[in-house]
Amino acid sequence: MRQTKPTKKQIKERLDMARKYESAWHYLYATQAKYKQEAILSEPHGHIGTLFAKEVARFAETKDCPKMPVV
């Protein structure tokens, strides 16, 4: 099956969403206890990492999520 090339608008929307998720990750990561930060980095697919990923996804979808500046 042939895939269509994404439009510039679709690419921009995807990049904006990626920035929002990354911003949420950094914002929430900074609020975690030191042992949780170490667990998230050492075992991202472990129990704590999985719970953190869900928290990030929920937070990124809210209006409270800070916007990351475009680099």
Secondary structure, 3 states (H helix, E strand, C coil): CCCCCCCHHHHHHHHHHHHHHHHHHHHHHHHCCHHHHHHHHHCCCCHHHHHHHHHHHHHHCCCCCCCCCCC
